[in-house]
Amino acid sequence: MSSGLIKMWFSFGSMGLMFLAIITIMLSRYKLKGIFKWVTSFLAYSFMIIAGLIMIFVVLSGPVSE
């Protein structure tokens, strides 16, 4: 696979993590209580931070010359 294609898959994975973060944040805010609320909230925000770091890496690595 070319480096551009690998960057594309990383960005898709990052978008998937963002989607999981949205779902788990809504789940923790509206459906769960107690310790489960805090655990899912921690997972959601960690998904969002990881996704943001991946996106920063993809954007700042620049264009791919083939």
N, C-alpha and C positions, 0 to 999 in steps of 0.2 A: 504494500500500500504506500501511496505517496504521502508526504508530510502534510499536504493540504487536506487529504482525506482523513488522516488521523486527527488533525485539528477539528475537522467537522464532527467526527464522532465524539470527541471530548466536549464540544459545545452542545451536542445533543444530550449527552449524559448530564451536563450541567443544567440544561433546561428540564430534564427529568427530575433532578434533585430539587429544583425550584418548585415543580408541580407537587412533589411529595411534601415539601415544606408547607405549601399552601393547604393541602389536605390535612396534614397533621396539626397545623395551627388551628384550623377550624374545628377539628375534632377535639382538641384539647380545650378550646374555649367554650364550646357549646354542648358537648356530650359527656365529658369526663369530669370526675371530681377526685379530690384527694391526691394521693401520690401518683396515680396514673396521669393526672393532668400535668404534673410537673415533669414527669419522665417524657411524655410525648412532646411537651413544649420544649424541653431541652433538645430532643432529637430534631424537632422541626427547625429550631434556630441553628443547630449545628449543620443541618442539611443546607440551610440558606447561606451560611458562612462559607462552607466548602464550595458550593455552586458559584458564589461570588468570586472566590479566589481562582477557580478554574476559568471563569470568564475573563478576569483580569489577565491571567496568563495568556489566554488565546488572543485577546485583543492586543496586548502589548508585545507579543512575539512578532507581530508585523505580517506583511504579506509573504506568500510563498512563491519563490521563483522556481519554475520547473523548466 
